[in-house]
């Protein structure tokens, strides 16, 4: 698979907590640093204080010795149902959410037991990023480079979902 194919990686988990509890966690950029092995947390960019169409937040990331920040623009927001955001490079003055580095999406579905089925996905974009830079270095290995990043995202999504599940279920037991 090539980057221009816009590969998508997703995972899901059933959570024994109401969608409102799960929604509060997945829409809090600061808390995401607690759940994700790559995201280090973030904050809503003023004047935004929470999720809404067009709202932006900035988040940090880390992979090994690499550290970077990204801006995310909310492109879909249906409270307690779906949050999607396009990721761009805040250092790029031409960054356009319509041509992102990636689009992340959280979908929340009710379960028969009153809990939440949470789906997390990432769709790769083609905007300049460390991934596109690596592909430019070894264009003959693009498929392997993309496959490796897809596998890494799959592992990270599983870890993130498991951590969100644990946090949401702790919160639900307290209520």
NUTOR-818058 format. One record per atom (N, C-alpha, C): x, y, z; residue in three letters; residue number from 0. Coordinates in Angstrom, 1 decimal, decimal comma. Layout:
<nodes>
(node (X Y Z) "ALA" NUM),
...
</nodes>
This chain:
<nodes>
(node (0,8 -1,2 0,0) "UNK" 0),
(node (0,0 0,0 0,0) "UNK" 0),
(node (0,9 1,2 0,0) "UNK" 0),
(node (0,5 2,2 -0,8) "UNK" 1),
(node (1,2 3,5 -0,9) "UNK" 1),
(node (0,5 4,5 -0,1) "UNK" 1),
(node (1,2 5,6 0,3) "UNK" 2),
(node (0,7 6,7 1,1) "UNK" 2),
(node (-0,5 7,3 0,3) "UNK" 2),
(node (-0,4 7,4 -1,0) "UNK" 3),
(node (-1,4 8,1 -1,8) "UNK" 3),
(node (-2,7 7,3 -1,8) "UNK" 3),
(node (-2,7 6,0 -1,3) "UNK" 4),
(node (-3,9 5,2 -1,2) "UNK" 4),
(node (-4,6 5,6 0,1) "UNK" 4),
(node (-4,1 6,5 0,9) "UNK" 5),
(node (-4,6 6,9 2,2) "UNK" 5),
(node (-5,1 5,8 3,1) "UNK" 5),
(node (-4,1 4,9 3,4) "UNK" 6),
(node (-4,4 3,8 4,3) "UNK" 6),
(node (-5,1 4,2 5,6) "UNK" 6),
(node (-5,9 3,3 6,1) "UNK" 7),
(node (-6,6 3,6 7,4) "UNK" 7),
(node (-6,4 2,4 8,3) "UNK" 7),
(node (-6,1 2,7 9,6) "UNK" 8),
(node (-5,9 1,7 10,6) "UNK" 8),
(node (-7,0 2,0 11,7) "UNK" 8),
(node (-7,6 1,0 12,2) "UNK" 9),
(node (-8,6 1,2 13,2) "UNK" 9),
(node (-8,6 0,0 14,2) "UNK" 9),
(node (-9,1 0,4 15,4) "UNK" 10),
(node (-9,4 -0,6 16,4) "UNK" 10),
(node (-10,6 -0,3 17,2) "UNK" 10),
(node (-11,1 -1,2 18,0) "UNK" 11),
(node (-12,3 -0,9 18,7) "UNK" 11),
(node (-12,3 -1,7 20,1) "UNK" 11),
(node (-13,2 -1,2 21,0) "UNK" 12),
(node (-13,2 -1,8 22,3) "UNK" 12),
(node (-14,6 -1,6 22,9) "UNK" 12),
(node (-15,1 -2,5 23,6) "UNK" 13),
(node (-16,4 -2,3 24,3) "UNK" 13),
(node (-16,0 -1,8 25,7) "UNK" 13),
(node (-16,7 -0,8 26,1) "UNK" 14),
(node (-16,5 -0,1 27,4) "UNK" 14),
(node (-17,7 -0,2 28,3) "UNK" 14),
(node (-17,6 -0,6 29,5) "UNK" 15),
(node (-18,7 -0,6 30,4) "UNK" 15),
(node (-18,9 0,8 31,1) "UNK" 15),
(node (-19,2 1,7 30,3) "UNK" 16),
(node (-19,5 3,1 30,7) "UNK" 16),
(node (-20,3 3,8 29,7) "UNK" 16),
(node (-21,2 4,7 30,1) "UNK" 17),
(node (-22,0 5,5 29,2) "UNK" 17),
(node (-21,2 6,3 28,2) "UNK" 17),
(node (-21,8 6,6 27,1) "UNK" 18),
(node (-21,1 7,4 26,1) "UNK" 18),
(node (-20,7 8,8 26,6) "UNK" 18),
(node (-21,4 9,4 27,5) "UNK" 19),
(node (-21,1 10,7 28,0) "UNK" 19),
(node (-19,7 10,6 28,7) "UNK" 19),
(node (-19,5 9,5 29,5) "UNK" 20),
(node (-18,2 9,4 30,2) "UNK" 20),
(node (-17,0 9,2 29,2) "UNK" 20),
(node (-17,3 8,4 28,2) "UNK" 21),
(node (-16,2 8,1 27,2) "UNK" 21),
(node (-16,0 9,4 26,3) "UNK" 21),
(node (-17,0 10,1 26,0) "UNK" 22),
(node (-16,9 11,3 25,2) "UNK" 22),
(node (-16,0 12,3 25,9) "UNK" 22),
(node (-16,3 12,5 27,2) "UNK" 23),
(node (-15,5 13,4 28,0) "UNK" 23),
(node (-14,0 13,1 27,9) "UNK" 23),
(node (-13,7 11,8 27,9) "UNK" 24),
(node (-12,2 11,4 27,8) "UNK" 24),
(node (-11,6 11,6 26,4) "UNK" 24),
(node (-12,4 11,2 25,4) "UNK" 25),
(node (-11,8 11,3 24,0) "UNK" 25),
(node (-11,7 12,8 23,5) "UNK" 25),
(node (-12,5 13,7 24,1) "UNK" 26),
(node (-12,5 15,1 23,7) "UNK" 26),
(node (-11,6 16,0 24,6) "UNK" 26),
(node (-10,8 15,4 25,4) "UNK" 27),
(node (-9,9 16,1 26,3) "UNK" 27),
(node (-8,5 15,9 25,9) "UNK" 27),
(node (-7,9 16,9 25,1) "UNK" 28),
(node (-6,5 16,7 24,6) "UNK" 28),
(node (-5,5 16,5 25,7) "UNK" 28),
(node (-5,7 17,1 26,8) "UNK" 29),
(node (-4,8 16,9 27,9) "UNK" 29),
(node (-4,7 15,5 28,4) "UNK" 29),
(node (-5,9 14,8 28,5) "UNK" 30),
(node (-6,0 13,5 29,0) "UNK" 30),
(node (-5,4 12,4 28,0) "UNK" 30),
(node (-5,4 12,8 26,7) "UNK" 31),
(node (-5,0 11,8 25,7) "UNK" 31),
(node (-3,5 11,4 26,0) "UNK" 31),
(node (-2,8 12,3 26,6) "UNK" 32),
(node (-1,4 11,9 26,9) "UNK" 32),
(node (-1,3 10,8 27,9) "UNK" 32),
(node (-2,3 10,6 28,7) "UNK" 33),
(node (-2,4 9,5 29,7) "UNK" 33),
(node (-2,6 8,2 29,0) "UNK" 33),
(node (-3,3 8,2 27,8) "UNK" 34),
(node (-3,8 7,0 27,2) "UNK" 34),
(node (-2,9 6,5 26,1) "UNK" 34),
(node (-2,3 7,4 25,3) "UNK" 35),
(node (-1,6 7,1 24,1) "UNK" 35),
(node (-0,1 6,9 24,3) "UNK" 35),
(node (0,5 5,9 23,7) "UNK" 36),
(node (1,9 5,7 23,8) "UNK" 36),
(node (2,7 6,8 23,0) "UNK" 36),
(node (2,1 7,5 22,1) "UNK" 37),
(node (2,8 8,5 21,2) "UNK" 37),
(node (2,4 9,9 21,6) "UNK" 37),
(node (1,1 10,1 21,9) "UNK" 38),
(node (0,6 11,5 22,2) "UNK" 38),
(node (1,0 11,8 23,6) "UNK" 38),
(node (1,5 13,0 23,8) "UNK" 39),
(node (2,0 13,4 25,2) "UNK" 39),
(node (1,0 14,4 25,8) "UNK" 39),
(node (-0,1 14,7 25,2) "UNK" 40),
(node (-1,1 15,6 25,7) "UNK" 40),
(node (-1,2 16,9 25,0) "UNK" 40),
(node (-2,2 17,6 25,2) "UNK" 41),
(node (-2,4 18,9 24,5) "UNK" 41),
(node (-3,4 19,8 25,2) "UNK" 41),
(node (-3,8 20,8 24,4) "UNK" 42),
(node (-4,8 21,8 25,0) "UNK" 42),
(node (-5,5 22,4 23,8) "UNK" 42),
(node (-6,8 22,8 24,1) "UNK" 43),
(node (-7,6 23,5 23,1) "UNK" 43),
(node (-6,9 24,9 22,9) "UNK" 43),
(node (-6,9 25,3 21,6) "UNK" 44),
(node (-6,3 26,6 21,3) "UNK" 44),
(node (-7,4 27,6 21,5) "UNK" 44),
(node (-7,1 28,7 22,2) "UNK" 45),
(node (-8,1 29,8 22,4) "UNK" 45),
(node (-8,6 30,3 21,0) "UNK" 45),
(node (-9,9 30,6 21,0) "UNK" 46),
(node (-10,8 30,8 22,1) "UNK" 46),
(node (-11,5 29,5 22,4) "UNK" 46),
(node (-11,1 28,3 21,8) "UNK" 47),
(node (-11,8 27,1 22,0) "UNK" 47),
(node (-11,5 26,5 23,4) "UNK" 47),
(node (-12,6 25,9 24,0) "UNK" 48),
(node (-12,4 25,2 25,3) "UNK" 48),
(node (-12,9 23,8 25,2) "UNK" 48),
(node (-13,4 23,4 24,1) "UNK" 49),
(node (-13,9 22,0 23,9) "UNK" 49),
(node (-14,2 21,7 22,5) "UNK" 49),
(node (-14,7 20,5 22,2) "UNK" 50),
(node (-14,9 20,1 20,8) "UNK" 50),
(node (-16,1 20,9 20,2) "UNK" 50),
(node (-15,9 21,3 18,9) "UNK" 51),
(node (-16,9 21,9 18,1) "UNK" 51),
(node (-16,3 22,0 16,7) "UNK" 51),
(node (-17,2 22,0 15,7) "UNK" 52),
(node (-16,7 22,0 14,3) "UNK" 52),
(node (-15,8 23,2 14,1) "UNK" 52),
(node (-14,6 23,0 13,6) "UNK" 53),
(node (-13,7 24,1 13,4) "UNK" 53),
(node (-12,8 24,4 14,6) "UNK" 53),
(node (-13,1 23,9 15,8) "UNK" 54),
(node (-12,2 24,1 16,9) "UNK" 54),
(node (-10,8 23,5 16,7) "UNK" 54),
(node (-9,8 24,1 17,3) "UNK" 55),
(node (-8,5 23,6 17,1) "UNK" 55),
(node (-7,8 23,3 18,5) "UNK" 55),
(node (-6,9 22,3 18,5) "UNK" 56),
(node (-6,1 22,1 19,6) "UNK" 56),
(node (-4,7 21,7 19,2) "UNK" 56),
(node (-3,7 21,9 20,0) "UNK" 57),
(node (-2,3 21,6 19,8) "UNK" 57),
(node (-1,9 20,5 20,7) "UNK" 57),
(node (-1,2 19,5 20,2) "UNK" 58),
(node (-0,8 18,4 21,0) "UNK" 58),
(node (0,6 18,0 20,7) "UNK" 58),
(node (1,3 17,5 21,7) "UNK" 59),
(node (2,6 17,0 21,6) "UNK" 59),
(node (2,7 15,5 21,3) "UNK" 59),
(node (3,8 15,1 20,7) "UNK" 60),
(node (4,0 13,7 20,4) "UNK" 60),
(node (5,4 13,3 20,6) "UNK" 60),
(node (5,6 12,0 20,8) "UNK" 61),
(node (7,0 11,6 21,0) "UNK" 61),
(node (7,1 10,1 20,5) "UNK" 61),
(node (8,2 9,8 19,8) "UNK" 62),
(node (8,5 8,5 19,4) "UNK" 62),
(node (10,0 8,4 19,6) "UNK" 62),
(node (10,4 7,6 20,5) "UNK" 63),
(node (11,9 7,5 20,8) "UNK" 63),
(node (12,4 8,8 21,2) "UNK" 63),
(node (13,5 9,3 20,5) "UNK" 64),
(node (14,1 10,6 20,8) "UNK" 64),
(node (13,4 11,7 20,0) "UNK" 64),
(node (12,5 11,4 19,1) "UNK" 65),
(node (11,8 12,4 18,3) "UNK" 65),
(node (10,7 13,0 19,2) "UNK" 65),
(node (10,6 14,4 19,1) "UNK" 66),
(node (9,5 15,1 19,8) "UNK" 66),
(node (8,9 16,1 18,8) "UNK" 66),
(node (7,6 16,3 18,7) "UNK" 67),
(node (7,0 17,3 17,8) "UNK" 67),
(node (5,6 17,6 18,3) "UNK" 67),
(node (5,2 18,7 17,7) "UNK" 68),
(node (3,8 19,2 18,0) "UNK" 68),
(node (3,0 19,2 16,7) "UNK" 68),
(node (1,7 19,1 16,9) "UNK" 69),
(node (0,8 19,1 15,8) "UNK" 69),
(node (-0,4 19,9 16,1) "UNK" 69),
(node (-1,1 20,5 15,1) "UNK" 70),
(node (-2,3 21,2 15,3) "UNK" 70),
(node (-3,4 20,3 14,8) "UNK" 70),
(node (-4,5 20,2 15,5) "UNK" 71),
(node (-5,7 19,4 15,0) "UNK" 71),
(node (-6,9 20,4 14,9) "UNK" 71),
(node (-7,6 20,2 13,8) "UNK" 72),
(node (-8,8 21,0 13,5) "UNK" 72),
(node (-10,0 20,0 13,5) "UNK" 72),
(node (-11,0 20,3 14,3) "UNK" 73),
(node (-12,1 19,4 14,3) "UNK" 73),
(node (-12,9 19,5 13,0) "UNK" 73),
(node (-13,1 18,4 12,3) "UNK" 74),
(node (-13,8 18,4 11,0) "UNK" 74),
(node (-15,1 17,7 11,1) "UNK" 74),
(node (-15,4 17,0 12,2) "UNK" 75),
(node (-16,7 16,4 12,5) "UNK" 75),
(node (-16,9 16,3 14,0) "UNK" 75),
(node (-18,0 16,7 14,4) "UNK" 76),
(node (-18,3 16,7 15,8) "UNK" 76),
(node (-19,8 16,5 16,1) "UNK" 76),
(node (-20,1 15,3 16,5) "UNK" 77),
(node (-21,5 15,0 16,9) "UNK" 77),
(node (-21,4 14,5 18,3) "UNK" 77),
(node (-21,7 15,4 19,3) "UNK" 78),
(node (-21,5 15,0 20,7) "UNK" 78),
(node (-22,0 13,6 21,1) "UNK" 78),
(node (-21,1 12,9 21,7) "UNK" 79),
(node (-21,4 11,5 22,2) "UNK" 79),
(node (-21,5 10,5 21,1) "UNK" 79),
(node (-21,2 10,9 19,8) "UNK" 80),
(node (-21,3 10,0 18,7) "UNK" 80),
(node (-20,0 9,9 17,9) "UNK" 80),
(node (-19,4 11,1 17,5) "UNK" 81),
(node (-18,2 11,1 16,6) "UNK" 81),
(node (-17,4 12,4 16,8) "UNK" 81),
(node (-16,1 12,2 16,9) "UNK" 82),
(node (-15,2 13,3 16,9) "UNK" 82),
(node (-14,1 13,0 15,8) "UNK" 82),
(node (-13,9 13,8 14,9) "UNK" 83),
(node (-12,9 13,6 13,9) "UNK" 83),
(node (-12,1 14,9 13,8) "UNK" 83),
(node (-10,8 14,8 13,6) "UNK" 84),
(node (-9,9 16,0 13,5) "UNK" 84),
(node (-8,8 15,7 12,5) "UNK" 84),
(node (-8,5 16,8 11,7) "UNK" 85),
(node (-7,4 16,7 10,7) "UNK" 85),
(node (-6,2 17,3 11,4) "UNK" 85),
(node (-5,1 16,6 11,2) "UNK" 86),
(node (-3,8 17,0 11,9) "UNK" 86),
(node (-2,9 17,6 10,8) "UNK" 86),
(node (-2,4 18,8 11,2) "UNK" 87),
(node (-1,4 19,5 10,4) "UNK" 87),
(node (-0,2 20,0 11,2) "UNK" 87),
(node (0,8 20,4 10,5) "UNK" 88),
(node (2,0 20,9 11,2) "UNK" 88),
(node (1,9 22,4 11,5) "UNK" 88),
(node (1,9 22,7 12,8) "UNK" 89),
(node (1,8 24,2 13,2) "UNK" 89),
(node (2,9 25,0 12,7) "UNK" 89),
(node (4,0 24,5 12,3) "UNK" 90),
(node (5,2 25,2 11,8) "UNK" 90),
(node (5,0 25,5 10,3) "UNK" 90),
(node (4,0 24,9 9,7) "UNK" 91),
(node (3,8 25,1 8,2) "UNK" 91),
(node (2,8 26,2 8,0) "UNK" 91),
(node (3,1 27,3 7,6) "UNK" 92),
(node (2,1 28,4 7,4) "UNK" 92),
(node (1,1 28,1 6,3) "UNK" 92),
(node (1,4 27,1 5,4) "UNK" 93),
(node (0,5 26,7 4,4) "UNK" 93),
(node (-0,3 25,5 4,8) "UNK" 93),
(node (-0,2 25,0 6,0) "UNK" 94),
(node (-0,9 23,8 6,4) "UNK" 94),
(node (-2,4 24,0 6,2) "UNK" 94),
(node (-3,0 23,0 5,7) "UNK" 95),
(node (-4,5 23,0 5,3) "UNK" 95),
(node (-5,2 21,8 5,8) "UNK" 95),
(node (-6,2 21,9 6,7) "UNK" 96),
(node (-6,9 20,8 7,2) "UNK" 96),
(node (-7,5 19,9 6,1) "UNK" 96),
(node (-7,7 20,5 4,9) "UNK" 97),
(node (-8,3 19,8 3,8) "UNK" 97),
(node (-7,2 18,8 3,2) "UNK" 97),
(node (-5,9 19,1 3,5) "UNK" 98),
(node (-4,8 18,2 3,0) "UNK" 98),
(node (-3,9 17,9 4,3) "UNK" 98),
(node (-4,4 17,1 5,1) "UNK" 99),
(node (-3,8 16,8 6,4) "UNK" 99),
(node (-2,6 15,8 6,4) "UNK" 99),
(node (-1,9 15,7 7,5) "UNK" 100),
(node (-1,0 14,7 7,7) "UNK" 100),
(node (-1,8 13,4 8,0) "UNK" 100),
(node (-2,9 13,5 8,7) "UNK" 101),
(node (-3,7 12,4 9,1) "UNK" 101),
(node (-5,1 12,9 9,6) "UNK" 101),
(node (-6,0 12,0 9,5) "UNK" 102),
(node (-7,4 12,3 10,1) "UNK" 102),
(node (-7,6 11,2 11,1) "UNK" 102),
(node (-7,8 11,7 12,4) "UNK" 103),
(node (-8,1 10,8 13,5) "UNK" 103),
(node (-9,6 10,8 13,7) "UNK" 103),
(node (-10,2 9,7 14,1) "UNK" 104),
(node (-11,7 9,7 14,3) "UNK" 104),
(node (-12,0 8,8 15,5) "UNK" 104),
(node (-12,9 9,2 16,3) "UNK" 105),
(node (-13,4 8,4 17,4) "UNK" 105),
(node (-14,9 8,3 17,2) "UNK" 105),
(node (-15,4 7,1 17,1) "UNK" 106),
(node (-16,8 6,9 17,0) "UNK" 106),
(node (-17,3 6,1 18,2) "UNK" 106),
(node (-18,4 6,6 18,8) "UNK" 107),
(node (-19,0 6,0 20,0) "UNK" 107),
(node (-20,4 5,5 19,7) "UNK" 107),
(node (-20,6 4,2 19,9) "UNK" 108),
(node (-21,8 3,5 19,6) "UNK" 108),
(node (-22,4 3,0 20,9) "UNK" 108),
(node (-23,7 3,1 21,1) "UNK" 109),
(node (-24,3 2,5 22,4) "UNK" 109),
(node (-24,3 1,0 22,3) "UNK" 109),
(node (-24,1 0,3 23,4) "UNK" 110),
(node (-24,2 -1,1 23,5) "UNK" 110),
(node (-25,6 -1,5 24,1) "UNK" 110),
(node (-26,0 -2,7 24,0) "UNK" 111),
(node (-27,3 -3,1 24,5) "UNK" 111),
(node (-27,3 -3,0 26,1) "UNK" 111),
(node (-26,1 -3,2 26,6) "UNK" 112),
(node (-26,0 -3,2 28,1) "UNK" 112),
(node (-25,9 -1,7 28,7) "UNK" 112),
(node (-25,9 -0,7 27,8) "UNK" 113),
(node (-25,8 0,7 28,3) "UNK" 113),
(node (-24,4 1,2 28,2) "UNK" 113),
(node (-23,5 0,4 27,7) "UNK" 114),
(node (-22,1 0,9 27,6) "UNK" 114),
(node (-21,8 1,5 26,3) "UNK" 114),
(node (-20,6 1,5 25,9) "UNK" 115),
(node (-20,1 2,2 24,7) "UNK" 115),
(node (-19,2 1,3 23,9) "UNK" 115),
(node (-19,4 1,2 22,6) "UNK" 116),
(node (-18,5 0,6 21,7) "UNK" 116),
(node (-17,7 1,7 21,1) "UNK" 116),
(node (-16,4 1,8 21,4) "UNK" 117),
(node (-15,6 2,9 20,9) "UNK" 117),
(node (-14,7 2,4 19,8) "UNK" 117),
(node (-14,7 3,1 18,7) "UNK" 118),
(node (-13,9 2,8 17,5) "UNK" 118),
(node (-12,9 4,0 17,3) "UNK" 118),
(node (-11,6 3,7 17,3) "UNK" 119),
(node (-10,6 4,7 17,0) "UNK" 119),
(node (-10,0 4,4 15,6) "UNK" 119),
(node (-9,8 5,4 14,8) "UNK" 120),
(node (-9,2 5,1 13,5) "UNK" 120),
(node (-8,3 6,3 13,1) "UNK" 120),
(node (-7,3 6,0 12,2) "UNK" 121),
(node (-6,5 7,1 11,6) "UNK" 121),
(node (-6,4 6,8 10,2) "UNK" 121),
(node (-6,7 7,8 9,4) "UNK" 122),
(node (-6,5 7,8 7,9) "UNK" 122),
(node (-5,3 8,6 7,6) "UNK" 122),
(node (-4,3 8,0 6,9) "UNK" 123),
(node (-3,1 8,7 6,5) "UNK" 123),
(node (-3,4 9,8 5,5) "UNK" 123),
(node (-2,8 10,9 5,6) "UNK" 124),
(node (-2,8 12,0 4,6) "UNK" 124),
(node (-1,5 12,0 3,9) "UNK" 124),
(node (-1,4 13,0 3,0) "UNK" 125),
(node (-0,2 13,1 2,2) "UNK" 125),
(node (0,6 14,4 2,5) "UNK" 125),
(node (0,2 15,2 3,4) "UNK" 126),
(node (0,9 16,4 3,8) "UNK" 126),
(node (2,3 16,1 4,3) "UNK" 126),
(node (3,2 17,0 4,2) "UNK" 127),
(node (4,6 16,8 4,6) "UNK" 127),
(node (4,7 16,4 6,1) "UNK" 127),
(node (5,4 15,4 6,4) "UNK" 128),
(node (5,6 14,9 7,7) "UNK" 128),
(node (6,8 14,0 7,8) "UNK" 128),
(node (7,2 13,5 9,0) "UNK" 129),
(node (8,4 12,6 9,0) "UNK" 129),
(node (8,1 11,4 8,1) "UNK" 129),
(node (6,9 10,9 8,0) "UNK" 130),
(node (6,6 9,8 7,2) "UNK" 130),
(node (6,9 10,1 5,7) "UNK" 130),
(node (6,4 11,2 5,2) "UNK" 131),
(node (6,7 11,6 3,8) "UNK" 131),
(node (8,2 11,8 3,6) "UNK" 131),
(node (8,9 12,4 4,6) "UNK" 132),
(node (10,3 12,6 4,5) "UNK" 132),
(node (11,0 11,3 4,3) "UNK" 132),
(node (10,6 10,3 5,1) "UNK" 133),
(node (11,3 9,0 5,1) "UNK" 133),
(node (11,0 8,3 3,7) "UNK" 133),
(node (9,8 8,4 3,2) "UNK" 134),
(node (9,5 7,9 1,9) "UNK" 134),
(node (10,3 8,5 0,8) "UNK" 134),
(node (10,5 9,8 0,9) "UNK" 135),
(node (11,4 10,6 0,0) "UNK" 135),
(node (12,8 10,1 0,0) "UNK" 135),
(node (13,3 9,6 1,2) "UNK" 136),
(node (14,6 9,1 1,3) "UNK" 136),
(node (14,8 7,7 0,6) "UNK" 136),
(node (13,7 6,9 0,7) "UNK" 137),
(node (13,8 5,6 0,2) "UNK" 137),
(node (12,5 5,3 -0,6) "UNK" 137),
(node (12,3 6,0 -1,7) "UNK" 138),
(node (11,0 5,8 -2,4) "UNK" 138),
(node (10,8 4,3 -2,9) "UNK" 138),
(node (11,8 3,6 -3,1) "UNK" 139),
(node (11,6 2,2 -3,5) "UNK" 139),
(node (11,1 1,3 -2,4) "UNK" 139),
(node (11,1 1,8 -1,2) "UNK" 140),
(node (10,6 1,1 0,0) "UNK" 140),
(node (9,4 1,7 0,6) "UNK" 140),
(node (8,7 2,5 -0,2) "UNK" 141),
(node (7,5 3,2 0,3) "UNK" 141),
(node (6,5 2,2 0,9) "UNK" 141),
(node (6,2 1,1 0,2) "UNK" 142),
(node (5,2 0,1 0,8) "UNK" 142),
(node (5,6 -0,4 2,1) "UNK" 142),
(node (6,9 -0,7 2,3) "UNK" 143),
(node (7,4 -1,2 3,6) "UNK" 143),
(node (7,3 -0,2 4,7) "UNK" 143),
(node (7,7 1,1 4,3) "UNK" 144),
(node (7,6 2,2 5,3) "UNK" 144),
(node (6,2 2,4 5,7) "UNK" 144),
(node (5,3 2,5 4,8) "UNK" 145),
(node (3,8 2,7 5,1) "UNK" 145),
(node (3,3 1,5 6,0) "UNK" 145),
(node (3,7 0,3 5,6) "UNK" 146),
(node (3,2 -0,9 6,3) "UNK" 146),
(node (3,7 -0,9 7,8) "UNK" 146),
(node (5,0 -0,4 7,9) "UNK" 147),
(node (5,6 -0,4 9,3) "UNK" 147),
(node (4,8 0,7 10,1) "UNK" 147),
(node (4,5 1,8 9,5) "UNK" 148),
(node (3,8 2,9 10,3) "UNK" 148),
(node (2,4 2,4 10,6) "UNK" 148),
(node (1,7 1,7 9,7) "UNK" 149),
(node (0,4 1,2 9,9) "UNK" 149),
(node (0,4 0,2 11,1) "UNK" 149),
(node (1,4 -0,7 11,1) "UNK" 150),
(node (1,5 -1,6 12,2) "UNK" 150),
(node (1,8 -0,9 13,6) "UNK" 150),
(node (2,6 0,1 13,5) "UNK" 151),
(node (2,8 0,9 14,7) "UNK" 151),
(node (1,5 1,6 15,2) "UNK" 151),
(node (0,8 2,2 14,3) "UNK" 152),
(node (-0,5 2,8 14,7) "UNK" 152),
(node (-1,4 1,8 15,2) "UNK" 152),
(node (-1,5 0,6 14,7) "UNK" 153),
(node (-2,4 -0,5 15,1) "UNK" 153),
(node (-2,1 -0,8 16,6) "UNK" 153),
(node (-0,8 -1,0 16,9) "UNK" 154),
(node (-0,4 -1,3 18,3) "UNK" 154),
(node (-0,8 -0,1 19,2) "UNK" 154),
(node (-0,5 1,1 18,8) "UNK" 155),
(node (-0,8 2,3 19,6) "UNK" 155),
(node (-2,3 2,5 19,8) "UNK" 155),
(node (-3,1 2,2 18,8) "UNK" 156),
(node (-4,5 2,3 18,9) "UNK" 156),
(node (-5,0 1,3 20,0) "UNK" 156),
(node (-4,5 0,1 19,9) "UNK" 157),
(node (-4,9 -0,9 20,9) "UNK" 157),
(node (-4,6 -0,5 22,3) "UNK" 157),
(node (-3,4 0,0 22,5) "UNK" 158),
(node (-2,9 0,5 23,8) "UNK" 158),
(node (-3,8 1,7 24,3) "UNK" 158),
(node (-4,1 2,6 23,4) "UNK" 159),
(node (-4,9 3,8 23,7) "UNK" 159),
(node (-6,3 3,4 24,1) "UNK" 159),
(node (-6,9 2,5 23,3) "UNK" 160),
(node (-8,3 2,1 23,6) "UNK" 160),
(node (-8,4 1,3 24,9) "UNK" 160),
(node (-7,4 0,5 25,2) "UNK" 161),
(node (-7,4 -0,2 26,5) "UNK" 161),
(node (-7,3 0,8 27,7) "UNK" 161),
(node (-6,5 1,8 27,5) "UNK" 162),
(node (-6,3 2,8 28,6) "UNK" 162),
(node (-7,6 3,6 28,7) "UNK" 162),
(node (-8,2 4,0 27,6) "UNK" 163),
(node (-9,5 4,8 27,7) "UNK" 163),
(node (-10,5 3,9 28,4) "UNK" 163),
(node (-10,6 2,6 28,0) "UNK" 164),
(node (-11,5 1,7 28,6) "UNK" 164),
(node (-11,3 1,7 30,2) "UNK" 164),
(node (-10,1 1,5 30,6) "UNK" 165),
(node (-9,8 1,4 32,0) "UNK" 165),
(node (-10,2 2,7 32,7) "UNK" 165),
(node (-9,9 3,8 32,2) "UNK" 166),
(node (-10,2 5,1 32,8) "UNK" 166),
(node (-11,7 5,3 32,8) "UNK" 166),
(node (-12,4 5,0 31,7) "UNK" 167),
(node (-13,9 5,2 31,7) "UNK" 167),
(node (-14,6 4,3 32,7) "UNK" 167),
(node (-14,1 3,1 32,8) "UNK" 168),
(node (-14,8 2,2 33,7) "UNK" 168),
(node (-14,5 2,5 35,1) "UNK" 168),
(node (-13,4 3,1 35,4) "UNK" 169),
(node (-13,1 3,6 36,8) "UNK" 169),
(node (-14,0 4,7 37,1) "UNK" 169),
(node (-14,2 5,7 36,2) "UNK" 170),
(node (-15,1 6,8 36,4) "UNK" 170),
(node (-16,5 6,3 36,5) "UNK" 170),
(node (-16,9 5,4 35,7) "UNK" 171),
(node (-18,3 4,9 35,8) "UNK" 171),
(node (-18,6 4,2 37,1) "UNK" 171),
(node (-17,6 3,5 37,7) "UNK" 172),
(node (-17,8 2,8 39,0) "UNK" 172),
(node (-18,0 3,8 40,1) "UNK" 172),
(node (-17,4 5,0 40,0) "UNK" 173),
(node (-17,4 6,1 41,0) "UNK" 173),
(node (-18,8 6,7 41,1) "UNK" 173),
(node (-19,5 6,7 40,0) "UNK" 174),
(node (-20,8 7,4 39,9) "UNK" 174),
(node (-22,0 6,6 40,5) "UNK" 174),
</nodes>
